Amino acid sequence: MSPAAADLCRFVDVSPTPFHVVATVATALERGGFTRLTETQAWPTDGGDHFVVRGGSLVAWRSPSEGGPSAGFRVVGGHTDSPNLRLKQHHDAKRQDLGVLALEPYGGPILSTWLDRDLTIAGRLVTRDGVEHLVDAGRPVVRVPNLAIHLDRDQDSAPDRQRHLDGLWALEPAEFLPWLASDAGLDPATVVGFDLMTADTLASALVGADGEFVAAPRLDNQATCFAGLRALLDAEPSANGQMLALFDHEEVGSTSERGAQSDLLATVLERIVLAAGGGREDYHRMIAASVCASGDMAHGTHPNHVERHEPLHRITLGGGPVLKVNQNLRYATDGRGTAAFAEACDRAGVPLQRYVHRADLPCGSTIGPLSAARTGMLTVDVGAPQLAMHSARETMASADVGLYHRALSAFLSVEGRR
């Protein structure tokens, strides 16, 4: 049994939403000696280990020990969000005298996997004073029931995104938001905003004869958040800066004030340079000396659907991290980025697999091309192999958790851009 895989399960189970992921990572960073900064304060000029939070996104860094304000960074990137069902603004509904919650798909979930599951509601409530409150009902509250086979013998099609995804939550119609606020110990009259979503309450588990597999929700992309956090905390001391950048909203295009297309990463890097006494010239030199490993999960070759994979690029669960390449730049990887990550895997004694999507199937993307274009930083797209991506419950090999962490830690520990 893999201790790292068991730790990943615990990480996922306490992180049902992007806001909870950030809180979980922040707590671990503070225990590791990092200091939280806010974007509205002046940042310290003496370097050190810090992090900043913007909604469901977080950037943490260990300042360079040499090279002055133009010293490069090694950056591990990832995203905190996962496909799910989210509450609409007007969500209270009455159907057949039952209390129903109106839900809307976020991202590209495999909708059928969300039916007949015991779902909690979690996220954040915002009160009139502007304070954000993390909330999680912490127990089964909502259930989206399937239609009986006797009423529809042909159920091969996906549920209708508008008509078939509302969830039962009360035997009699009631207002949900006041109930959740009261459950969280808040005065319902003070709640004026919310970002709420569903999450499976079934605990993550190690499955297989000897716990060879992790079965869990949100492995895409909390497995990277977990491995990147561990990598930053465990990385060997280095002359270059070391950074973890976790973005919200990747599953819907990253176009927000805190997504990978925002100014978040560029702003943090520039402020680090300015706090160290540098200027724009130093900032551009720092960017040119930096490398980012954009971490997202990768498609393992599915044993029941081998024909859906590129035949020369089979990816094995338990076979180590995955380098992701796409000639149409759905991934940011090029030869230079490949060399940087391959060197890290070699240093860590970790095998490296190489993924290419079938040319006749549309390919997904990552934060890699977006953050690379936004900053100009050399970027390589990598990940860990999994099955059932975007299902309510996904699968990866337990061994890959530790291998992924070791590779990312070695990547952060390499000095300079090579």
N, C-alpha and C positions, 0 to 999 in steps of 0.2 A: 504494500500500500504506500502511495506517495504522500509524504507529509505536506508537500507543496500543493498537491491537488486538494487535500482536505482543507488547507488554509484558503484556497480559492473558493471552495464551497461556502465557507463561512463569510468571506468577503462578499460574495454575490447575495447571500441570504439577508445581509443587513443593508443592502444597497438596492432597493426596489426601483429607484428613479435616478435620473442624472444628479439631482440635488443631493440625494443620499450618497451617491458615489463620491461626490466632492467632499461631503462631510466625513465619510469613511477615510478617504485619502488624507484630508487635512488633519484628522486626529492622529494618524500614523506618522505624518510628517512632523507634527509638533512633538510627538514622543521621540522622534529621531533628531530633535534639536533644531528644526526649521522654525522660523518666525514668520507669522502671518503679517502681511502688509495690506494696506488698502490703497486703491488707486487715487484717492483724494488726498493722501498725505505725501509729504516729501519723503523720498526713500533714502535710507542710510548710505553714506559714502564710504563706509569701511568694508564693503564686501559682505561675505557671510552667506548663510543658507536661508532662503526666504521662499515664500509662496504668496500668490495673490489669487483671489476668487472673483469670478464674474458670473453670477447666476449658476448655471450648471456646468461651467468650465473652470479649469484651474491650471495655473502655470507655476511650477516650482523649479528652483534653480540653486545650484551651488556655484558661487562666483569663481572665476578663474584665479588660480594662485600665482600665475606668472603672465607676462606679456602685456600688462596694462589694459586700458580700455578697449584696445583693438583685438584682444585675444579671442579666438574662436570658441564656439560652443559645440558640444555633441548633444543633440536633442532627440528624445524619444517622444513621438506624438501618438495620439490615440483619440478615441471619442467615448463620451460617457453615456450617450443615448442608445436605445434599442427600440425596434418596432414594437408597438403595443396598441391598446385601445385607450383613448383619452376622453374625458368628460367634455361634452359640449357646454357652451355658456348657459343655455337654457336646457337643463338636463332632466328635470323632473317631469315624468309622464305617467299617465294612467292608461293601462291597457287591460281590458277584461277585469276591471276593478283591482288590478295588481299595481304595486309601486315599481316603476321601471325607470332605469337610468339610460339616457340617450348617450351613446358612445360613438366615437369617430376614430377610424384607423389612423395611426401615426406611422409614417414610413411605409415599408412594404412587408407587413407581416403575412405569414401563411395563415390566412384567416381561419381555416377549418380547425387549426390547432388551438384556437382560443375558445372554442365551444366546449361546453360541459366541463369547465375547469373552475375550481374554487379560487376566486379572485379577491384580492384586497384592493383598496384604493389608497394611493399614497402620492406624495408630492409636496407642494408647499401652499400655505395660505398666507395672504398678505393683509394685514390689518390697516386701519385708517392712519396709523402713525408711521406707515411705511415699513414696519418690521416684518421680516419673513419668518414663517414658522414651519419647520419640517413636520410633516404629519404622515402617519401610516396607521391605518386601522388595525393592522397586524393580525388579522384573522379573516376568514372567508366572509365576504360581504356581498359580492355580486356574482352572478352566474348567468352566462349566455347559453340558453338551452338549445340543443339541436332540435330539428323536426323529426318526429318518429318516422322510421322507414315505411310504415304502413300508409303514411300520408304523402310520401314522395319516394317512389321506388327508384327513381333516377337521381341520385345525389352526387353525381360526379363533378358538377360545377361548384365553384367557390361560392360562399355566402354573398349575398348582395351587400355592398358596403354601407348602403343607406338603410335598408329595410330589415336586415337579419342580425344585427350586432348589438341591439339594445339589451341591457342586462336586468334580470330580476334582482331586487334588493329588499322588497318589503311586501308582506301579504296584503297590506292596505296602502294606498297612495300616501306619500309623505314627502316632506322636503329634505333632500339629502344633505345639503351644505350645512344647515344648522345642526343636523345630527352629528356630522363629522367634526365640526368646530367644537361642539360640546364634548364629544368623545376625546378631543385633544386638549380639553381644559381651557378653551377659549370662549369668550363671549361672542355668540353668533352675530350679534348686531355690529361688531367691530370688523368683521371680515368683509372686505370689499374687492378682493382679487384672489385668483387661485390658478394653479397649474397642477391638475390632478390627473392621474392615470391608473390603469389597472396593472396588477402584477400577480403572477401565480404564487399561491401560498404554499405549494408543495416544496419541501426543502430540497436543496441540491443534494446529490448523492453520488457516491462512488459505486459503480455497478460493474458486473462481470464476475467471473470466477474468483478473481483476486483483486477486485476494485480497479481493473485496468482502464475503465472509462469514467469520465465525469459527465453526468447527466444534470443539466442545470439550465435555468433561464438566463438570457442576457449574456451568454458567453461572448457573443458578438455585441459589444466589444469589451466587456468587463474583464475578460481574460487578459487583454492587453493593459487595461488600467492597473490590474493587480501585478502583472509581470513588470510593467514599467515602474510602478511604485517600488517594488522590491529591488529592481535594478538600480534606481537612483539611491536608495538607502544603502545598498551593498556595493556600489561601484568603488573600484580602487581610486585612491587619490590621483588627480591628474592636473597638469598645468592648465588645460583648457577648462572652460565652464561646462557644467553638466546640467541638463534641463529635462523636465517632464512637462509636456503640454497636452492637456486633455480638453477636448472641445465638445460642446453640446451641438445638437442639430445636424450631425453628419448624415443621418438617415433621411433627411428631407432637403439636402442640398447645401447645408452649411452657411446659408445666407442669413445671418442675423448679427446682432451686436456681439455675440460670443461664439459664433461658429468659426470654422477654419477660414472662411472668406472675410472675416472681420479684421480689424486692426489689432486684435488682442496680442498675438505673438510678436508682431513687429513693434508694437508699442512697448511691451515688456522688455524686449531686447534693447530698444533704443534708450529706455529709461535706465537700464543697467549700465549702459555705456556712459550716459550723462552723469549718473551718480558717481561713476568712477573717475570723473573729470575729463571725459572725452567729448568729442564733437561729432558732426556728421561724417567727416572723413573717417574717424575711428569706427563709427557705426558700419559704414560700408565695408571697411577692411574686416571687421568682425564677421559680417555676413559672408564675405568671400572665403573666410577661413573656417566656416561652420558646416556641419553635416547633420541632416535630420533623417532618422529612421521612422517613417510613418508606419505605425503598427496597427494592423486590423486583421481580423481572422481570415483564413484562407479555406478554400473548398478542398477537403479531402476527397479522394476518389471513392465514390459511393459503391459499395459492393453489389447493390441491387440495381444500379443504374450506371454501369461502367461506360455505356455508350454515350453518356452525356458529357464525358470528359475528353480532353485532348489526348490522343493515344500515346504521344511521345512524352507527356508530362504528367504521369500518374503520381499522385501525392498520397503518402502512406500515413495513417494515424500512428503516432508514436515514432515517426521518422525524423522529427526535429523541425526547426523553424522553416518557413517557406519564403523564398524570394519571389515577388510577384512582378511579372513583366507583361506589358501590353504595348504593341507598336503604335496604337492609336492614342496613347497617353491617358488611358483610364487609370493607369498606375504611373508614378513619376520615375520609376527606375530606369537608369541608363548604365552604361559600362562603368563609369566612375563610382556611382553609388553601389553597384554590385560589388566592386572591389572592396569598398569600405566595409560592407556588411559581411562579405565572405571572410575578410581578415579577422573580424570580430568573432565569427563562429569558429574559425581555426584556432584563435587564441583561447577560446572557451572549451575547445575539444568537443564541439557540438556539430552534428551533421547538418548540412544545408540542402533543402529541396528547392526545386525551381518550378514555378507554376506559370502556365500559359493557358488562357481561356480558349475554348473552341472558337475558331474564326467564324463559324456560322451561327453563333449564339451571342446575344448582346451581353456585354461585360459590365459588371458593377464597377464602382469607383470607390475612392477613399478620400481622406483629407490630404493625401500626399500631393497630387497635382495642384490643389487649391492653395495650400500653404506654401508650396514651392513658388507658384506664380506670385503670391502676395508678398513674399519676402526676398525671392531671388536665391534662396538657399539650396545647395545641392541636397537632393532628397532621394531616398530609396524606400520603396514600399515592401514591407515584410509582414509576416503574420505567423499564426500557429494553425495547423489544420483542424478542421471540424466538419461534422455532418449536420444536416438539417438547419442550415443558416436561415435565420428569420422565423423559425418555428418558436412557439411559446416555450419550448424546451429543446435545447440543443445538446450535442454530444461531441466530446473531444477525448483524446487519450490522456490518461493521468500523467504519463511520462513526459508529454509535451509541455506541461506546465513548468516543470523545472528546467527543461531544455530551453524554452523560450526566455525564461528569466535569466539564465546564464548567458545566453547570446546577447540580450539587451544590456546586461551589466558589463559585459566585455566591450560592447560597442561604446558605451559611455566612458569607459576607462582608457580608450585609445587616445593618445595625444595628437592633436593637429589634424589637418585635413590631408588625407593621403589618397 
